[in-house]
Amino acid sequence: MSDRTASVFRETAETTIDLSLAVDGTGEAEVDTGIGFFDHMLTAFAKHGLFDLELSCDGDLHVDDHHTVEDVAIVLGEAFADALGEKRGIVRYADRKVPLDESVVGVVVDVSGRPHFEFDGEFSQDRIGEFTSDMARHFAYSLAMNAGLTLHVDVERGVNAHHEVEALFKALTRALDDATRIDERRADDTPSTKGKL
């Protein structure tokens, strides 16, 4: 198996982001976005997906959290696409349902190279600290568009937005870990009848 790692640097008028990702990691994370709850979610994303993640983001938080969350998702998606390359030997499909206390979120993913996103459900509160709850949906969308994922997310139930968003991040990372694993039965084969993803 090749070294499935990637580093991406992105600078715009709104954010400056430096990110390194190892798909086959141990769950280590060093994250600083300036948004405490978002840092917590990205650390959980690394931990539960066993992805190693180093990320710093200097964003225009005096405006709001939108550009920081969106641009981090863009860069993380680009890093996944780069690290996975031709996606040879991967499982490709996965689904996970994760509870957090009263909340349950389901995620279905196809590492297809064809970006598509569907979302069902809503968050119980508008904000979690300095994090706008709906940015969790937008994070998943932006990640899917830039990593080339077909991604379906369903916030099935909950009464606490912290729990709902955290369950979303954990379901997403567990599904991504499952889908990006190497299936030894495939050897170096691409999991598509087209021969290419």
Summary of the structure (lengths in Angstrom):
residues: 197
radius of gyration: 15.9
end to end distance: 17.6
largest distance: 50.7
contacts: 709
relative contact order: 0.20
helix: 34%
strand: 31%
